Amino acid sequence: MLLQQTIETLQKLRLTGMHQGLREQESNPAAKELAFEERLGLLVDREAVEQENRPLPGTTPDVRLPTHENVRGPDYFRPEIEGEDDAAPTND
């Protein structure tokens, strides 16, 4: 009963790595031979990897931004292009 409560709490806290790891440890007889600190360390490591691989909220991994010739924006200080009016604009 205590194990089921722990699993539910891990789910509520969205600690999916620890939740899955704990279920796997319970079904693996070799894991039961490990000391408490070793089992806890495995669960924490699993959760850390899970969080590192989880995308940030609001991001989509396959979205690509459009490419432009000049990513820095318009160049307001460009030299005059040949054929353009060389006269400075007048304020009328």
Summary of the structure (lengths in Angstrom):
residues: 92
radius of gyration: 29.3
end to end distance: 85.5
largest distance: 89.3
contacts: 146
relative contact order: 0.09
helix: 48%
strand: 0%
